[in-house]
Amino acid sequence: MKKLLTGAALAIGLAAGPVMAEEVKLQLQWVTQAQFAGYYVALDKGYYKDEGLDVTILPGGPDIAPPQVLAGGGADVMLNWMPSALAAREKGLAVVNIAQPFKSSGLMLTCWKDTGITSPQDFKGKTIGVWFYGNEYPFLSWMSQEGISTDGGDDGVTVLKQGFNVDPLLQRQADCISTMTYNEYGQVLDAGVDPSELMTFKYEDQGVATLEDGIYALEENLSDPAFVDKMVKFVRASMKGWKYAEAHPDEAAEIVLDNDASGAQTEAHQKRMMGEIAKLTAGSNGSLDPADFDRTVATLLAGGSDPVITMAPKGAWTHEITDKALK
């Protein structure tokens, strides 16, 4: 009887076919590069497959706003800087941080030293390149805290809506531009500029650093146990990918290059980027540190008459996913 039952169960299993992998679509904040190495490593090494997931990584770009993609159902989960996510939440899009792979900020301003800029107060009367599409919020908060207008004039800064390149600095269209430690700063040096010609201001050093590259999902989806279970698997595999990337930066950079359909990235640039990215993910196991969240919120609320957010958000993050993924 036991053999008959076993055979019957096997027959039912064969008839049902293989278990289908659960689909997950991840929207990146920018194009394929080492900034997102952990996810490509998890895909390449089969970490997602091991969790029963079929993950599609959607590259971003200058005209792609991840919150809009998430709101429209184009992705299950997105990467976003916390200022952008919290601003979207206050405007009615209930996004929730479910994991925080990046512990530190790589954002900084890079300025020509010969402009005489030695401190933030020297920004007055200068032109500064700023990224938008949600990336402007840390800068605007910083200027509000410094009491510096962003409307131009001798006592304010003229904000140049910066493209995602370093041309405004190199062509002297701006006195300072937004750069990341792992990307644009290196591009400036690659253009032949010596570090001694530059003055840099890291947001971390200025006490206005905000969290970057968190993983976000829609609050309504997190009420579905099946979706939560899927996100637990996704975060667990993603963090495994990140820790592998930290330990093997050159290999991780090669994996990113293999996934770059555009062919626009170079090996030297991606390896340098991965080395800097590893410094930002170091110290994080994926679980959001409430102190880092509180610091980000305090920075955004201290925006004078034009703060990024007007009230401390509630329900903007959860440990439910990481508590289960990391146990």
C-alpha positions in Angstrom: 0.0 0.0 0.0 2.8 2.4 0.9 4.5 1.7 -2.5 1.2 2.3 -4.3 0.7 5.6 -2.4 4.2 6.7 -3.1 3.8 5.9 -6.8 0.5 7.8 -6.9 2.0 10.8 -5.2 4.9 10.8 -7.7 2.5 10.5 -10.6 0.5 13.5 -9.3 3.7 15.5 -8.9 4.8 14.7 -12.5 1.4 15.6 -13.8 1.6 19.0 -12.0 5.0 19.7 -13.6 7.9 21.6 -12.1 7.3 24.4 -9.6 7.3 27.7 -11.4 9.8 30.3 -10.1 8.3 33.5 -8.6 8.9 36.5 -10.7 10.4 39.7 -9.3 11.1 42.9 -11.2 13.7 45.2 -9.7 13.9 48.8 -10.9 17.4 50.3 -10.6 18.0 54.0 -10.0 20.4 54.3 -12.9 22.1 52.4 -15.7 23.9 49.1 -15.3 27.0 49.7 -13.3 28.9 48.6 -10.2 26.6 50.7 -8.0 24.2 47.8 -8.4 26.8 45.0 -8.4 25.2 43.0 -5.5 22.0 42.3 -7.6 23.9 41.3 -10.7 26.2 39.0 -8.6 23.1 37.4 -7.0 21.7 36.8 -10.5 25.0 35.5 -12.0 25.8 33.3 -9.0 22.3 31.7 -9.0 21.4 33.1 -5.5 18.0 34.2 -6.8 17.4 30.9 -8.5 18.3 29.1 -5.3 15.5 30.9 -3.6 13.0 30.0 -6.3 13.0 33.4 -7.9 13.1 34.6 -11.5 14.5 38.1 -11.1 14.5 40.7 -13.9 16.8 43.7 -13.3 15.5 46.8 -15.0 18.2 49.5 -15.7 17.3 53.1 -15.0 18.3 56.2 -16.8 18.0 60.0 -16.8 14.3 60.0 -17.6 13.3 57.1 -15.4 11.9 57.8 -11.9 11.8 54.6 -9.9 8.8 55.7 -7.7 6.7 56.3 -10.9 7.7 52.9 -12.2 6.7 51.3 -8.9 3.4 53.2 -8.7 2.5 52.1 -12.2 3.1 48.4 -11.5 6.2 48.2 -13.7 8.3 46.8 -10.9 7.7 44.9 -7.7 10.6 46.6 -5.9 12.8 49.6 -6.5 16.1 51.1 -5.5 15.8 54.8 -4.3 17.5 57.4 -2.2 15.6 57.9 1.0 15.0 61.6 0.4 13.2 60.8 -2.8 11.3 57.9 -1.3 10.1 60.0 1.7 9.1 62.9 -0.5 7.1 60.5 -2.6 5.5 59.0 0.5 4.4 62.4 1.8 2.9 63.1 -1.6 0.8 60.0 -1.4 2.8 57.1 -2.8 3.2 54.8 0.2 6.6 53.3 -0.4 8.3 51.4 2.4 12.0 50.7 3.0 12.4 47.0 3.4 16.2 46.8 3.4 19.2 49.1 3.4 22.3 47.6 1.7 24.1 51.0 1.7 25.3 52.2 5.1 27.2 55.4 4.0 26.6 58.1 1.4 28.9 58.6 -1.6 27.4 62.0 -2.5 29.6 65.1 -2.6 30.2 68.4 -4.4 33.4 68.8 -6.4 34.5 72.4 -6.9 37.3 74.3 -8.7 39.7 75.4 -6.0 40.6 78.6 -7.9 37.0 79.9 -7.3 38.0 80.6 -3.8 35.5 78.1 -2.3 36.8 76.8 1.0 33.5 76.3 2.9 29.7 76.1 2.2 29.3 79.8 2.9 31.5 80.4 -0.1 28.9 78.9 -2.4 27.1 82.3 -2.3 27.2 83.9 -5.7 28.4 80.7 -7.3 26.8 78.3 -9.8 26.4 74.8 -8.6 25.4 71.8 -10.7 22.7 69.7 -9.0 21.1 66.4 -10.1 17.3 66.3 -10.1 14.7 63.4 -10.4 14.7 63.2 -6.6 18.5 63.6 -6.2 18.2 67.3 -5.5 16.6 66.9 -2.0 19.8 66.5 0.0 21.4 69.6 -1.6 18.3 71.7 -1.1 18.1 70.7 2.6 21.8 71.5 3.0 21.4 75.0 1.6 18.3 75.6 3.7 20.3 74.7 6.8 23.1 77.0 5.7 20.6 79.8 5.2 21.6 80.1 1.5 19.0 80.8 -1.1 18.8 78.7 -4.2 17.3 81.5 -6.3 20.6 83.0 -7.4 22.0 86.4 -6.7 25.1 87.5 -4.7 23.7 86.0 -1.5 22.4 82.8 -3.0 23.5 80.0 -5.3 22.5 79.6 -8.9 21.4 76.0 -9.4 22.3 74.5 -12.7 20.2 71.4 -13.5 23.0 69.0 -14.1 23.0 66.2 -16.5 24.6 62.9 -15.5 28.1 63.9 -16.6 30.9 66.2 -15.5 30.9 68.6 -18.5 29.6 71.6 -16.6 32.7 71.6 -14.4 35.2 70.8 -17.1 33.7 73.5 -19.3 33.5 76.0 -16.5 29.7 76.4 -16.7 29.6 75.7 -13.0 31.9 76.3 -10.1 30.9 73.1 -8.4 29.0 70.0 -9.6 27.4 67.0 -7.9 29.6 63.9 -7.9 29.6 60.5 -6.4 32.8 59.2 -4.7 32.5 56.1 -6.9 31.7 57.6 -10.2 31.8 61.2 -11.4 34.7 62.3 -9.2 36.8 59.7 -11.1 35.5 61.0 -14.4 36.9 64.5 -13.5 40.3 63.0 -12.8 40.2 60.9 -15.9 39.7 64.2 -17.9 43.2 65.2 -16.8 42.3 67.3 -13.7 44.7 66.9 -10.8 43.2 66.4 -7.3 45.1 69.5 -6.1 43.0 71.7 -8.4 39.8 70.6 -6.7 37.9 71.2 -3.4 35.4 68.5 -2.4 32.6 68.5 0.2 31.3 65.1 1.2 27.8 65.2 2.5 28.8 62.8 5.2 31.4 65.2 6.5 28.9 68.1 6.4 26.5 66.3 8.7 23.8 66.3 6.0 24.3 62.8 4.6 21.1 61.0 3.8 20.6 57.3 3.1 21.1 56.1 -0.5 20.2 53.0 -2.5 17.6 51.5 -0.2 15.2 48.7 -1.3 11.5 49.9 -1.4 8.2 48.2 -2.0 4.6 49.5 -1.9 3.0 49.4 1.5 -0.2 47.8 0.1 1.8 44.9 -1.3 3.4 44.2 2.1 0.0 43.3 3.5 0.1 40.2 1.3 1.9 37.3 3.1 2.9 35.8 -0.2 4.5 39.0 -1.4 6.3 39.3 2.0 7.7 35.8 1.6 8.9 36.6 -1.9 10.6 39.8 -0.6 12.3 37.8 2.2 13.8 35.5 -0.5 14.8 38.5 -2.6 16.5 40.4 0.2 18.3 37.3 1.4 19.7 36.5 -2.0 20.5 40.2 -2.7 22.5 40.6 0.5 24.4 37.4 -0.3 25.3 39.0 -3.6 26.4 42.2 -1.9 28.7 40.5 0.6 30.2 38.5 -2.2 30.8 41.7 -4.2 32.5 43.3 -1.3 34.8 40.4 -0.9 35.5 40.0 -4.6 35.3 43.5 -6.1 37.1 42.8 -9.3 35.0 39.7 -10.1 31.9 41.7 -9.2 32.9 44.4 -11.7 33.4 41.8 -14.4 29.9 40.4 -13.7 28.5 43.9 -14.1 30.3 44.4 -17.4 28.8 41.1 -18.6 25.3 42.4 -17.9 25.9 45.8 -19.5 23.9 45.5 -22.7 24.9 49.1 -23.8 28.6 48.2 -23.8 29.2 51.8 -22.5 31.2 50.8 -19.4 34.9 50.2 -19.2 36.7 47.6 -17.1 38.9 50.1 -15.3 36.1 52.4 -14.4 33.9 49.6 -13.1 36.6 48.1 -11.0 37.4 51.5 -9.5 33.7 52.1 -8.9 33.3 48.7 -7.2 36.1 49.4 -4.9 34.4 52.7 -3.7 31.0 51.0 -3.6 32.3 48.4 -1.2 33.2 51.2 1.3 29.5 52.3 1.2 28.0 48.9 1.7 30.5 47.9 4.4 28.9 47.6 7.8 25.4 46.8 6.6 23.8 43.4 6.7 20.8 44.9 4.9 18.8 45.8 8.0 18.0 49.5 8.3 19.6 51.2 11.3 16.9 53.3 12.9 19.5 55.9 13.9 20.5 56.4 10.2 16.8 56.8 9.4 16.3 59.4 12.1 19.4 61.3 10.9 18.0 61.4 7.4 14.6 62.6 8.5 16.2 65.3 10.8 18.3 66.5 7.8 15.2 66.7 5.6 13.0 68.4 8.2 15.7 71.0 8.8 15.0 72.6 5.5 13.9 76.1 6.7 11.0 77.5 4.8 11.2 74.9 2.0 11.8 71.5 3.7 11.8 68.3 1.6 9.3 66.8 4.0 7.0 68.6 6.4 6.5 66.0 9.1 8.2 62.9 10.5 7.0 60.0 8.4 5.3 57.0 10.0 5.5 53.5 8.6 8.2 54.4 6.1 10.4 51.4 7.0 10.0 47.9 8.3 12.3 45.2 9.7 9.8 42.5 8.9 11.6 41.5 5.8 15.2 41.6 7.0 14.3 40.0 10.4 13.1 36.9 8.4 15.8 37.1 5.7 18.8 37.4 8.0 17.9 35.0 10.8 
